[in-house]
Amino acid sequence: MAEPGKGRGAAPAGKGLSAEQVVSRFNRLRQDQRGLASKAAELELELNEHTLVIETLREVDPTRKCFRMVGGVLVERTVKEVLPALESNREQISTLTKSLPFPPFPLFPIFPIFPPRSPL
């Protein structure tokens, strides 16, 4: 009769995880890492867009009308109403990106193809 825990795919008693479990956990961690890296890149792009718009709006008349997307709805405002909100959003995004591990770590470590040669 077979001992419990000795079946195919099960972890050996006292030995830790099976190979399938290790691969599964690795793939899950890699997927999570890719999602985080994607979100970090998205936040960086959004920060750059905010900066560009703020720089542009500072050069125009404060009473000029402009349009802003709020919750999927396009609203009409003046530059003097929109500029403080954009600056606040930029600061919040900047604070958030500083709390993330930057630069995003590579998906796979980069190793040299050949080890360095030792001097002769």
C-alpha positions in Angstrom: 0.0 0.0 0.0 1.3 3.5 -0.8 2.1 5.9 2.0 0.1 9.1 2.3 1.8 12.1 0.8 3.9 10.0 -1.6 1.5 10.3 -4.6 2.4 12.0 -7.8 2.6 15.8 -7.5 2.6 15.8 -3.8 5.4 17.3 -1.8 7.7 14.6 -0.2 7.2 14.4 3.6 9.4 17.0 5.3 11.0 18.0 1.9 9.1 21.2 1.1 7.3 22.0 -2.2 7.0 19.9 -5.2 8.5 21.0 -8.5 5.0 21.8 -9.9 4.2 24.0 -6.9 7.5 25.9 -7.2 6.9 26.5 -10.9 3.3 27.6 -10.2 4.3 30.0 -7.5 7.1 31.4 -9.6 4.7 32.0 -12.5 2.3 33.7 -10.2 5.0 36.0 -8.8 6.2 36.8 -12.3 2.7 37.7 -13.4 2.3 40.0 -10.3 5.7 41.6 -11.0 4.7 42.3 -14.6 1.4 43.9 -13.5 3.3 46.1 -11.0 5.8 47.1 -13.6 3.0 48.0 -16.1 1.2 50.1 -13.5 4.5 51.9 -12.6 5.1 52.7 -16.3 1.5 53.9 -16.6 1.9 56.2 -13.6 5.1 57.6 -15.0 3.4 58.4 -18.3 0.5 60.1 -16.5 2.9 62.2 -14.5 4.6 63.3 -17.7 1.3 64.2 -19.2 0.2 66.3 -16.2 3.5 68.1 -16.3 3.2 68.9 -20.0 -0.4 70.2 -19.6 0.5 72.3 -16.5 3.4 73.9 -18.4 1.2 74.7 -21.3 -1.7 76.1 -19.2 0.7 78.4 -17.3 1.4 80.3 -20.5 -2.3 81.1 -21.4 -4.7 83.6 -20.1 -6.3 82.4 -16.7 -9.8 83.4 -17.9 -9.5 81.2 -21.1 -11.9 78.3 -21.1 -10.6 74.8 -21.2 -12.0 71.3 -21.1 -11.2 68.6 -18.6 -12.2 64.9 -18.3 -13.7 64.2 -14.9 -15.0 60.6 -14.3 -15.5 60.0 -18.0 -17.4 63.3 -18.5 -15.9 66.2 -20.4 -16.5 69.4 -18.4 -15.9 73.1 -19.3 -13.9 75.2 -16.9 -11.4 78.1 -16.9 -7.7 77.7 -16.7 -7.6 79.3 -13.2 -10.0 76.6 -12.0 -8.3 73.6 -13.6 -4.6 74.5 -12.9 -4.7 74.0 -9.1 -6.5 70.6 -9.5 -3.9 69.4 -12.1 -1.1 70.5 -9.8 -2.6 68.6 -6.9 -3.1 65.5 -9.0 0.5 65.7 -10.2 1.8 65.9 -6.6 -0.3 62.9 -5.6 1.0 60.8 -8.6 4.5 61.9 -7.8 4.2 60.8 -4.2 2.8 57.5 -5.3 5.5 56.8 -7.8 8.2 57.7 -5.2 6.7 55.0 -3.0 7.2 52.3 -5.7 10.5 50.5 -6.2 12.1 52.5 -9.0 13.5 51.8 -11.4 11.3 48.8 -12.0 13.4 45.7 -11.7 13.9 43.7 -14.9 11.6 40.8 -15.7 14.6 38.4 -15.9 18.0 39.0 -14.4 20.6 39.8 -17.1 23.7 37.6 -16.8 26.7 37.6 -19.1 26.8 34.8 -21.6 30.3 34.0 -20.7 31.9 34.4 -17.3 34.7 37.0 -17.1 38.1 35.6 -17.9 40.6 35.3 -15.2 44.0 36.9 -15.9 46.7 34.5 -17.2 
